[in-house]
Amino acid sequence: MGQINICNSAGRDAMVTAVTVGAALKVRWCDDKGRQANSVRLLKAPIHKDVGALQAQFGELGQVSEALLEQDPEIDLEQTGRFLRETQRVYVGPDGQVVHRAEFWDVIRNPDGSERERRPRRILDANIAGELPLRWTGKFIPKEEACRKFVFSGKVQLQHINGLTYDFLFAMAKELEDKKSLMFLGAGPKANQPLVLRRGSSPYRGFLEGRTSGEKYLLVLHLSNLELKAPDAAPKEEPEA
């Protein structure tokens, strides 16, 4: 994945390797006859057969349902069920035509799901391997609390590149393990900015976890861009007199 410039609790910083964590276990799916089964992608329906197109043709969803019972307007006998192999993502507008200059927006929602703010998406530069290291914030969150408060959508493992950085990362992992906590990790001079792993990628909050076993260590940076919050309680209605 690349490198990360990180600082420890003593104020020393070092450039270390960051790799994406993937599942090492390989699974083979077999059918009832022991033959290996593979996943395939099938075309559900062309765009002129989707729900919006059927509504434009038949009217409301109730009328679409009646049409589905009487005939099969959602099926294109030449296209439906075709195997898809090499595909590319495109964006289409409400009229079903390909959009060549798509604009991306960030939508911020309240805990109840309602929209709070909508703004054009900014293309952010990566900030994890610059001259300014990711600082040791000292803001610890117990693991039991973190897993109930944040949604983790990815993780990156930090690895040493020489003996010096091994000692550096091992000490960090040991300290985090002893505290049984994750440590908040941010970018910027005050370590309060989100982490951007690659240019144009989503910004994340970082939570560093450490484990050790003998002379081995595991240092994982958990990534989250969603915090779980309970919506405000609805006001109680006054009983009628």
N, C-alpha and C positions, 0 to 999 in steps of 0.2 A: 504493500500500500504506500509506503514512503517512510518519512522520518518525522519525529516529534521532538521539539526542544522543550524539555521539562525541568522544573526546579524542585528541589527537595526541601524538607523542613529546615535545613541548615542554611538555605540560601544559595546552594551550589546548583548549577544547571549543567545539563549534558544533552547531547543529541543522541537519541535512541531510535531503534527501528520499530515501526508500527505495522502489524499485519492484521488482516481481517480474519476473524474467528469463523471457521466453518465446521460443519459436522464431518467427523472423520469416518463415521460408520456408513458403509455402503449396503444398501438393501436391494435385493432382487425380488421382484414380485412375480409369482408364478400362478398359472391358472389351475383348474382342478385336474388337469392332465400332466402337470409338472412342466409345462412349457413356459418360457420366460415371457412375461407381459410387459409391454412398453407403453408409456403415455403418448397419446397423440392429440393433436389439436384439430377440431372439426369446425367447419363453418356452420354456425347456427342458422343464419339467414342473411341475405344481402340487405343493404341499408334501405332499399325501397320496400322491404317486407317487415320492418320493425314496427313497434307499437305506434310511434308517431305517424308513420306513413299509413298504417291501417286506420288510425283515427281520422286522418285527412280524407281517407276514402269512404269510410262508413259512418263517421260521426263519433258520438260518445262511446265510452268504454262498454256500456251495455249493448249497444248496437254492434260493436266489435265482437263481443262475446257471442251474440247470436250468429254472426257471420262465421265464427270459428266452429260453431256447432253444425251449421248447415253446409259448410264447405271448408276448404283448407287454404285461405288466402295468405297465410303466413309462410307457406312452403313454396319455394322455387325448385321445381323438379330438376332443374339443370345445375343448381348451385348448392342447395341445402345438403349438408352432410359431406361436403368435399373435404379431403384431407388438406391441412395447411402445413406448409413446410417453411420456406423462407418468406418472412413477413417483415414489414416495416410499419412503424407507428405513424399515423397521420391524424390531424385534427380536422373535424368537420363542424360546420356551422349549423344553425337551426334548420336551414334549407337543405341540409344533406350534402352540400358542396364542400370540397376540400378547402381549408383555410391555409393560406401560404404565409401569412404574417400574424401568428397567434400572439396575443398578449396574456401574460400570466399575472394573476392577482393572488395576494395573500388574504384569506378570510379569517378573521379572529372572531371567535364565538364565546358567548357567556356560558357559565356552567349549565344552564338549562337548554343549551343548544341554539339559542337565538343569536343572530348575527350582531356583533358589536362594532366591527370596523372592517372596511375593505380598502386595500391599498395596492398599488402596483408592486409586483415582486422585484426586489433589488437583487442584482447579480453581485454576490459577495465574493471577495478574494479569500483564498485559504489563509489561515492565521495560526497554524499549529507548528510551523517549522521556520518561523522568522527569527529575527535577532532577539525579539522579546520572548523569553520562555514562558511556558504555562506555569504559573506560580503555585506553590503549595499554599492553599488558602487556610488550612486548619479548620475548615467548616465541616465537621463530621456529622453524618446522619446514620443512625443505627440501621442495620440491614432490614430488620423487621419493619421499620417505619418507611424506608425508601421503597420497598416493594409494594407498599400499599398507597403510596403517594404519587409515584411516577410510573409512566408507561415507557419501558425500555424497548427501543426499536432497532438497536444494533449494538455491537461491541467490537472493540479493537484491542488486541493484545500487544503489550509493550515488551520488546526483547532487547537484550544487551548486544553490543557489537564488539566488545572486547572485555578484558578482565576488569578494567576500571569501571565501566558502566554496569558490569555484573554486580559488583559490590554496591554501586549506587542504587540500582533497582531492587536488589535483594533487601537492602535496609528499608526502602520505602514499603515493600510488600510486608515485611515483618512488622513494621509499626502499624500499618493498617489492620493487619490480622490481629494484633494484640488489642486494638481498640474495638474489634468486631463491628466496624462501621465502614461506610463508603465516604469518601471525601469529595466534596464539590470541587470541580476543576474548571476554571474559566480562563478566557484569553483577555488580553489588554493589560494596561498598567496596574489596574486594581483587581484583576482577575474576575471581573463581573460581566464580561462579554461572552456571547455564545461561541462555541467552537465551530469552525468551518473547515471540514477536512479537505475538500477540493473546491476549486473555483466554481461557483454556481450551484454548489450542493446546499442542502438544507442546513440551517444552523441548529446546533444541539447544545444541550446542557451536558456536561461531562461529570461522571461519578466514578472515582477510581477505587478499585477493589484489589486487595492483596492477600495472597495465601502463600504459605511455605510448607515444605516437607523435606526435612533434613537440609541438604545444600541446594535443593530445588526451590524455585519460586514461581508464582503466577501473578502477573500484574495485568489487570484487565480494566479498560476504560469503557464503562457502560454509557450509552448515548440515549438521551431522551429529549423529545420535543413536545411532550404532552404531560400535563400535570392533572391528576385526578382531584376534582373539587366537588363537594356536595352542593347542589343548588340551594338557594335560600328557601327556608320553610315558608309555605304559603300562609298568609294570615288567616287565623281562625275566624269563621263566621259567627256572628252573634246570634244566639238562639232567638227565635221569634217570640214575642210576648204573647 
